[in-house]
Amino acid sequence: MDVAFKVLAGILMVTGIAITYAAGFFVKRYNLTEKIGIPEALELSEKEEEKYKRDNAVLKVKMIGAGICLPGALLLFVLFR
């Protein structure tokens, strides 16, 4: 049972790290910049707007990757203490 938890923790960590590393690819592949809204208070040029959308989309994907990786890291920490 201990080995199964170690394998599960490794899979979670590798998956989370891969998602975090490939965030730019996922944003481009699934066109996530179109789904990002911009607050009306910001007055940006067209180029700045695209950069803002892309940066926010990449950040959201990286946060998801970190959220997947964190339980695996915590599980490994508990298993190897």
Secondary structure, DSSP 4 states (H G I P E B T S, - for coil): -HHHHHHHHHHHHHHHHHHHHTHHHHHHHTTGGGG----TT----HHHHHHHHHHHHHHHHHHHHHHHHHHHHHHHHHHT-
